Amino acid sequence: MAVFHRYNSTIHGNYRQAYLRCGLLIGALLSVYIVGRLLAGSMAESPISYLTDAILIVLVVLLTAYYRNSLPDKKITLKEAMLFGIGTSLIAAIFYTLAIWAIGLTSPAQTVLFTATLSGQTITPQDPQLNYWAALWAIVTFVDVALLGSFAAFLAAIFFRNEKSEIKYKQQ
């Protein structure tokens, strides 16, 4: 058990408030992309694409750098950067998931296109189980955004940390 209590790290800022704001920003931007495509008449084939993945990764990295620069003395530990990044990606995933679910429920044609693209099955907009398909694509979106965002948070935490945690040595 001593392995888990070996390090003493300092949290320099209010990362919870910061990841709530940043996660909502990322989730809103991802949702605006899907809604914009829907309103433009060129529906997105999938809620998960290379473009949305790139937006997620770039924003998690940039917002981690912004958070670090907003801290006093601009010092951040790996632990604090990871907590901020994972929190940001989870809030973004929750917001984007709810948006995809709402879009799927209000636009049957979008859910039909998601289903055809992601599962290869053909359904009609009058399918009685359309709301289940919308929920399925929302869950798939949550898993993808949460995992990819957490990976981006890990990379950002390694890249942007500038303070090492103090190691506790056992006194005998």
C-alpha positions as CSV (number, residue, x, y, z in Angstrom):
1,M,0.0,0.0,0.0
2,A,3.0,2.3,0.4
3,V,3.2,2.7,-3.3
4,F,0.0,4.7,-3.5
5,H,1.1,7.1,-0.8
6,R,4.6,7.8,-2.1
7,Y,3.9,11.2,-3.7
8,N,2.8,14.5,-2.3
9,S,1.4,16.7,-5.0
10,T,0.0,20.2,-4.8
11,I,-3.1,21.4,-6.6
12,H,-2.5,25.0,-7.6
13,G,-6.0,26.1,-8.9
14,N,-9.7,25.3,-9.0
15,Y,-9.5,22.6,-11.7
16,R,-13.1,21.5,-11.0
17,Q,-14.6,24.8,-12.0
18,A,-12.2,25.1,-15.0
19,Y,-13.1,21.6,-16.3
20,L,-16.8,22.3,-16.1
21,R,-16.4,25.4,-18.2
22,C,-14.0,23.9,-20.7
23,G,-16.0,20.7,-21.0
24,L,-19.2,22.5,-21.7
25,L,-17.3,24.6,-24.3
26,I,-15.9,21.5,-26.1
27,G,-19.3,19.7,-25.9
28,A,-21.1,22.7,-27.3
29,L,-18.6,23.1,-30.2
30,L,-18.9,19.4,-31.1
31,S,-22.7,19.7,-31.0
32,V,-22.7,22.9,-33.1
33,Y,-20.9,21.0,-35.8
34,I,-23.5,18.3,-36.0
35,V,-26.4,20.8,-35.7
36,G,-24.8,23.0,-38.4
37,R,-24.5,20.1,-40.8
38,L,-28.1,19.1,-40.1
39,L,-29.4,22.6,-40.7
40,A,-27.2,23.0,-43.8
41,G,-28.9,19.9,-45.3
42,S,-25.7,17.9,-45.4
43,M,-26.2,15.6,-42.5
44,A,-23.2,14.1,-40.7
45,E,-22.8,10.5,-41.5
46,S,-21.6,9.7,-38.0
47,P,-21.4,11.6,-34.6
48,I,-17.8,10.3,-34.5
49,S,-15.5,11.4,-37.3
50,Y,-11.9,12.4,-37.9
51,L,-12.9,16.0,-37.7
52,T,-14.7,15.8,-34.4
53,D,-11.9,13.7,-33.0
54,A,-9.3,16.3,-34.1
55,I,-11.5,19.1,-32.6
56,L,-11.6,17.2,-29.3
57,I,-7.9,16.5,-29.1
58,V,-6.8,20.0,-30.1
59,L,-9.2,21.7,-27.7
60,V,-8.3,19.5,-24.8
61,V,-4.6,20.2,-25.4
62,L,-5.1,24.0,-25.9
63,L,-7.4,24.3,-22.9
64,T,-4.9,22.4,-20.7
65,A,-2.3,24.9,-21.8
66,Y,-4.7,27.8,-21.1
67,Y,-5.5,26.4,-17.7
68,R,-1.8,26.1,-16.8
69,N,-1.1,29.6,-17.9
70,S,-4.0,30.9,-15.7
71,L,-2.5,29.3,-12.6
72,P,-0.4,31.3,-10.1
73,D,3.3,31.0,-11.1
74,K,2.1,28.9,-14.1
75,K,3.0,25.7,-12.3
76,I,1.0,22.5,-12.7
77,T,1.7,18.9,-11.7
78,L,0.9,15.9,-13.8
79,K,-1.9,15.0,-11.4
80,E,-3.6,18.4,-11.7
81,A,-3.3,18.4,-15.4
82,M,-4.7,14.9,-15.6
83,L,-7.6,15.7,-13.3
84,F,-8.4,18.8,-15.4
85,G,-8.1,17.0,-18.8
86,I,-10.1,13.9,-17.8
87,G,-12.8,16.1,-16.2
88,T,-12.9,18.2,-19.3
89,S,-13.3,15.2,-21.6
90,L,-16.0,13.6,-19.4
91,I,-18.1,16.8,-19.2
92,A,-17.7,17.3,-23.0
93,A,-18.7,13.6,-23.5
94,I,-21.8,14.1,-21.3
95,F,-22.9,17.3,-23.1
96,Y,-22.2,15.9,-26.6
97,T,-23.9,12.6,-25.8
98,L,-27.1,14.4,-24.6
99,A,-27.0,16.6,-27.8
100,I,-26.6,13.5,-30.0
101,W,-29.5,11.9,-28.3
102,A,-31.7,14.9,-28.6
103,I,-30.7,15.3,-32.3
104,G,-31.5,11.7,-32.9
105,L,-34.9,12.0,-31.2
106,T,-35.9,15.2,-33.1
107,S,-34.4,14.2,-36.5
108,P,-35.3,10.7,-37.5
109,A,-33.5,11.1,-40.8
110,Q,-30.2,11.8,-38.9
111,T,-30.7,8.7,-36.8
112,V,-31.4,6.6,-39.9
113,L,-28.2,7.9,-41.5
114,F,-26.2,7.2,-38.3
115,T,-27.6,3.7,-38.2
116,A,-26.8,3.0,-41.9
117,T,-23.3,4.3,-41.5
118,L,-22.3,2.8,-38.2
119,S,-24.1,-0.5,-38.2
120,G,-24.8,-1.2,-41.8
121,Q,-28.5,-1.9,-41.1
122,T,-31.2,-0.1,-43.0
123,I,-34.1,1.2,-41.1
124,T,-36.8,3.7,-41.9
125,P,-37.7,7.0,-40.2
126,Q,-41.0,5.3,-39.2
127,D,-39.2,2.5,-37.3
128,P,-40.8,2.1,-33.8
129,Q,-37.4,1.5,-32.3
130,L,-35.8,4.7,-33.6
131,N,-35.4,6.1,-30.1
132,Y,-33.4,3.1,-29.1
133,W,-31.1,3.6,-32.0
134,A,-30.6,7.3,-31.0
135,A,-29.7,6.2,-27.5
136,L,-27.3,3.6,-28.8
137,W,-25.4,6.2,-30.9
138,A,-25.4,8.5,-27.9
139,I,-23.7,5.8,-25.8
140,V,-21.2,5.0,-28.5
141,T,-20.4,8.7,-28.8
142,F,-20.0,9.0,-25.0
143,V,-17.5,6.2,-24.9
144,D,-15.5,7.5,-27.9
145,V,-15.3,11.1,-26.7
146,A,-14.5,10.1,-23.1
147,L,-11.7,7.7,-24.1
148,L,-10.2,9.9,-26.8
149,G,-10.4,13.0,-24.6
150,S,-8.8,11.2,-21.7
151,F,-6.0,10.1,-24.0
152,A,-5.5,13.7,-25.2
153,A,-5.5,14.8,-21.5
154,F,-2.8,12.3,-20.8
155,L,-0.6,13.6,-23.6
156,A,-1.3,17.2,-22.6
157,A,-0.5,16.4,-19.0
158,I,2.8,14.9,-19.9
159,F,3.7,17.7,-22.3
160,F,2.6,20.7,-20.1
161,R,3.6,19.6,-16.6
162,N,6.3,21.8,-15.2
163,E,6.4,20.8,-11.6
164,K,7.3,17.4,-10.2
165,S,5.6,15.9,-7.2
166,E,7.6,15.5,-4.0
167,I,8.5,11.9,-3.3
168,K,8.0,10.8,0.3
169,Y,10.7,8.5,1.6
170,K,9.9,6.0,4.3
171,Q,11.7,6.8,7.6
172,Q,12.8,3.8,9.6
